[in-house]
Amino acid sequence: MITQIEIDGFKTLQATTIPLRPFLAFAGPNNTGKSNLFDALHLLSLLPSYDLPDILQMVRGDPFEIFSLQADGTYRQRLHIAVELLLDPSFHDEFEGWITLKRTWLRYELTLEREEHDHGSRVQIAREQLLVKPSDERLPWAASSAFKQTHIVTKRRNVPYISLNPDSEITVHQDGAERGRPRLMRRGTRQSILHVLRDAGEFPHICAVRNELLRWRFIHLDPEAMREANAIDGPERMDHHGRYLAAALQRIMRHNGSAQAEISAWIGQFIPGARQIHVRQLDELYRYLIELEMLDGRRFSSRVLSDGTLRMLGLLALQYDEDQVGMICLEEPENGVHPRRLKTVVDVLKGFATDPLQEDVDQNEFTPLRQVLINTYSPQLVRELSPEDLVLVEALTQIGNSNASLRTTSYHPVVQPKYGPLCTEEALQEPTQQRLTALLEERDLGALWVDGALGGVP
């Protein structure tokens, strides 16, 4: 789970700091740069698996375009991304088994630089660090004492796990055994340490961060992919477009005896007259097919279900899949959904995310952290949110000395965090909170956004 992200020099994001809650929605018009935040997270998620040249081909835009455009019309030479991560207290490694961490709140930093040469430019890793968050720092959002006791493990340590020495060499410090000399890593500038080090027994915290980034998913549901019947012996996990939905639901219902009834109840809220969701096995084709049974006994297959119904089923598959943990970034979940049904969509998404205020946390039962970040341009969806769930996004444009257009993206949390760099006395003034409360008595959150009363541009 990310508690805070800092980005400087990536596309339209410059000197940007955003505290992230377990559930958070970013609302703004088209072309404001909302997706650039997800692109930065996508870049980080690829570090454990690929070399930098391959990663740059997988992120939206040409490699040089990930660097911010400057006022003089040139691109910046460096970009910096830092994420503060709250990790699960333990994780499973395929060779070492279950590993318990001594520290769960870490800070990972990455700096990329662009080097010009005769044939163009070359992007390389200039800096990489993994630091321990100080034990006296607070989360940027409220959490129950039970949540803190379970998820925040901060045994004292002043030495980072990964650092850069004065000679610009990567140093990996004591980790697993907590003793021994630091190691200099001889690796090229095109590979992350998270890609190189995979020994969880010797480097548990580095591998825990690697494992966390590998769990991140970026979902943009495509109803056409979700309509397909799925091979019985094929993949059983839904991909980022929603493909293999039928097989995923069949697996979920097979492993969880109450999942079919609960998913059907959600669909009943979404579609009046819906009774139950089935996954039928087409024996002659060796395939699974989704069917929706209505109260009058009629059945409709996924081939004829509406886009909104399929998207809702995709969200429910994510929520009820016990293997789906970590962070999900979801683009425009309102697409194809009637405004009156958006409350159900928001309820499902918030139900997926970890509730940090939950008091009845069983410290003896392992429950992985789950986080949901969404992008939206819909005032109807914003209407169904709580103020603390909402960050307003707007684009700022300036004209530089050479008449080049300088475009940056600005983020404005509707409710400022209680702790952290964005916390100011002015933001926490009681009249500000009272004004928001008074405004919400007159109009809903979506209407306030459209009217410009919250400060963002709709």
N, C-alpha and C positions, 0 to 999 in steps of 0.2 A: 504494500500500500504506500502510495506517495503522500507525504504530508506537506511537501512544498517543492516547487520547481522554480529554477532560475534560468533564464535564457537571455543571452546577449549576442546579437549578430547572426541569428538564424532567421532568414527570410525577413518578414516584417516585424519580428520580435526583437526589440532592443531594450536592454536594461529592464527586463520584465521579471517580476517576482510574483508568484501566485501560490498562496496556501491552498491545498486541495483537501476537501472533505471526503469521507467515504462515498458520498453521493453528491455530485455537483453538475449543474447544467450551465453551459455557456450559451448565451443568447445574443444574437446580433444579426444584422442584415447580411445578405449575400455579399461576398467579396470584401469582407472586413478582416479576413485572416484567421477566422475561427479554426479552420482545419490545420493551420500552420503549427498550432500547439500539438495536435495529434501527430503531425509529421515529425516533429522533434522527438516525441515519445517513441514513434515507430523506428526512428533511426537508432535510438538507444536499445530497443528490443532486439535489433538485429546483431548487435555487437558480439554476443556470445557464440553466434553460429557462422558468421561470415567475415571475410576480409573486407577492409574498407572500400576497395574498388567495387566489389559486388554490392555492398550496402548502398553506395551512392547511386547505383543503377536501380535500386528498389524503392528509393524515396522519391516522392513527386518532384519533378523538375530536373533540369540538367545539374551536374555536380556543382558548377560555379554558382548556380541560382540559389543554393541553400544559404549562401552568404548574403548578408543584408546589403541592399543598395544604399550608397551614401549620397549626401547632398551634391557632390561634385560629379555624380553620374557613374562613379566606379564602385566596385564591390569591395566589402571589407575583407581584410586578409585573415581574420580569425573569428571563430565563433566559439561560444562557451555555453555548456549546458550542465547544470547541477541538479540532482534530485536527492531529496531527503526521504529515506525509505524506512518504513516501519515493517520489519520482517516478521514472519511467523517464528515463534520461539524454537521450533524444530522443523527440519525438512528431511525428506527421504532421498538418499543417494543410491543409485543402482548398484554400487560396489560396496559402500560403507554401511548401508542400511539407514536407520534413523539417527540423525545428528542433532544434538541440542546446542543452541548458540549461547554464548556468554553475554552477547550484546545484540540487541534487536533493532536499535535506532541508529542508522548509519547514513553517511552522506557520500554520494558518488559524484565525481566531477570529471568532465571530459572537455578537452579543448582541441578543436581541429584548426589547421591553418592551411592557407592556399599559397603554394610556392610557384612563382612565375618562372617559365623557361621558354626556350626558343619555339617549342611546339605547342605552347598553350600554358596550362596551369596544372599543378599536381596537388591533390589534397592529401594531407597526412595527419596522423595523431601527434599533437604537440605536447599534450599534458594529460595525465590520467591519475586520479587520486581516489582513495577510499578512506574516509575519516570516520571517527566515532563521534556521535553527537554528545555534547556535555550532559552529564547526568542531572544538572540543575535546570535544563531547558524544559519548557512546557510545550505540550501539543497546541497547535493553533486553534483547536476547537475543543469544546467540552467533552469530557469522557468520564464514565463512572469509575469509582475506585477499583471495582472488580476488573474492568477492562484494563486499567493501568497495571494492576498487579499481574495480570495474565500476559499482557502483550509487550510491556515495556521492561526489558531486562537491560540494565546499564551498569555492569560491574566496572569499576574504575579502570580507565586505560587512557594514557596520554599519547601513545604512539599510534599513528595511522596504520592501516593494513597495506595500503599502496601509497607511495609518495614519489616525488621527483626530487633527486638530489641536485646539488649545485652544478654538476656536470651534465644535467639534463638526461640522466639515466634513471630508468624506473627501478625503484627499490620496493621489494616485497618484505614486509616486516613480520615479526613473530605472529603466529596465528594459532594453529592447532594445539601444539604443545605449550605455547606461551613461553618458549625459551629458545635460545639459539640466536645466531647472528642474522641480521638482515641479508637478503639476497639481492644481488643486482640481476635484473632480467635482461638478457640479451635477445632482443626481438626487434623486428623492423617497426617502422612507424605506420604500418598498414594493418596491424592487428592489435586488437584490444587485449589487455591482460585477462579479461573475462573470457576471451576465446582461447587463450594459451593455457591457463591453469584450470585443470579439471580434477585435481586430487582433493576431494572433499575431506579426507582424513587429515591432510596436512594443512589445507587452506579452507577451513569450514566457512568462514565469514565471506571470503571472496566468492566461493562457490554458492553460498546462499544468495548473494546478490545476483550472480549469474542465473541461478534457478528462478529468482523473482522476475527478472527481465524476460526470460523465456516463457513465462506464464501469461504475459500481457497479450491481449487480443484486440484487434481492430475490426469492428463489425460494421458492415454496410449491407443490410439484408436485401436480397434480390428475389422477389416472389416467384419469378420464372424458375430459378434454381430450386426453390423450395417446393414447387409442385411435383417434381420428379418422383417416380417410384424408385426405391433404392434396392440394390442387390442385397440379398440375404447374407452373402459372404463378403460384402464390401465394407467400407469405412462405417463406423458407428458413432462418429463424432461430427457434429455440424461444423462446416467450414465458415470462413468469414462472410460468405455470401448467403449462408443458410442452406447450402447443398447438404444432402444426407440428413435432412430433418426427420424423415419418416424412420430411418434406421436409428437415429439418436433417441427419438421418443420411444421406440420399441425397447431399446436397451434400458432407458430410464424407468419405464413401467415394469420391466422384467425384474429390476433390482430393487425397486421401491414399490411395495404393495399398495400404498395410498396415493401414489403419484397420479394415476389415471383419474381418480375421483377428484383430486384437488385441481388438476389441470382442467378437467371438465367443468368444475365450478367456476374457475376464472373465465373460461370461454362463455359460460352461461351469463356472466355479468357483461361480457363484451357483445354477445349476440343474443338478443331476446328470442326465446324459443329453442335455443340449443340445449341438448341434453347431455351428450357424452362424446368424447373423442375416442376413436378406435384406430389402431394400426393393424390393418388386415394383411395377412400373408397370401400373396397370389401364388399358389403352389405351382401352377402351370408355367409361370414366368420366373419363379424363384426370386420374388421381389416383395418389398413392403410398400404399402400404400396407406396414406392417411385418409380416414373417413370421419365426417361429422354427422352424428345422429341427432335428429330434431325430436321434439316432444311428440310429434305425430307419427314417428317411426320412419320417416324418410331419411335416406343417407346420401350425403354428397361427398364425393372424393376431392382430394386436394387439387385435382385438375380443374375444378370449377369454383373452388373457394375464392373469396375476394382477396385482394392484395393485403388489406388490413388484417383479415383473419389469419393469414399465413404469417405476417409479421408478428402478430401477437403470439402465435404458437412458437415462433422462433425465440422470442423473449422468454417464454415459459420454459422452453427447452434449456436455455442458459440458466435460469433460476433453479430448476430442479435437477440439473446435472451436478452430482457431487464432485465430479472430476474438474468442473469449471471453477477455478479459484483464481485469486490474483485480481488484476485490473482489466476492465473492459472499457474500450472507447467506442462509442456508438454514434454514428452519424444520423441525424434527423429521424428519430424514432416515430415522429408524428406522420411521416409519409403514408398516405393511403388510409389513414384512420380518421373517422368522423370526430369532430371536436368534442361531442358529448362522451366519447369513449376514451378520451385522453387521460382522464383521471385513473382509469384502470391501468393504462400503460404506465403512468408514473408510479402507481402503487406497486406494480410488478417490479419495476426497476429499483425502487427504493427497498423493496423486500429482498432483492438480491444482495444489496450492499450491506456490509457489516454495520450494526448499530452500536456506536461507541458508548451510548448512554445505558445500554442494557446492564442491569445489575446482577441478574442470575447467570453469571458466567461461570461455568464449571472448569476450574483450573486443572482438573484431572482429565478432562475430555478435550481432545485436540480439535479445534474449529478453525480452519484456515481463514485468513482475512480476505475480504472481497470488496472491490471498489468499482464504482460505475461513474464514468464521465460521459456526458452527452453534449452534442452540439444541436442547436435548434434556431430557427428563425420564426417560430410560430408563437404569436401572442396567446393563442388558445392553450398551448402546452404550458407556457409561462404562468398562466392563470392557475394551474393546478399545483404549482410549486410553493414551497415555503420560502420566505425571503432569504434565509441562510443557505438555501440550496442554489442560489442564483448568482451568476457573475455576468455582468453586461459587457459586451465586446463592441468596440467601435474602431473605425479606421481614422487616423489623423494624417493629413496631407500637408506637406510644406514644400515650398519652392526653394531650391538651392541656388548657389551662386551662378551656376551654369544653366539656370532655368530647368534643371532636372527635377522631376517630381519625386520627393522623398515621402514614402508611405510607411507608416508604422501602425502597429496594432496595440490598442490600449484595453486593459482589463479593469473592471470596477466591481468588486464584490458588493452586493447590496447591503449585506451585514458584514462589517469589518471584523476580522479575527480578534480574539481577546489578547492573544500573545503573538509575538513574532515581529518581523520588520515592517509589516503594514499596519501594525497597531499604533495609533497615535491618540493623544488626548482629544484632539478635535473629532476624530472619527467615532470615539466612544462617548462623546458628550450625550448626556441624558436628553436634551432637547431634540437631537437628531433621531434617537430611538423613539421618542414620543411623536415626532412628526411622521415617521413611517407608520406607526400604529394608527395615528389619526387618519392618514391617507388610506390605509387598508380598510378602515370602517366605511369609507365612501365608495371606493372602487377596488376591483381585484388587481392582483399583481400584474397581469397581462395588460390591463387597461392603463395602469400607471406607467408601464414601460412604453406603450404606444404613445401616450400623451407627453412623454419626456419628463415626467415628474420624478423619475428615479435617477436622472442624470445621463443615462445612456441614450444613444440614437437608435430608434426602432427601425 
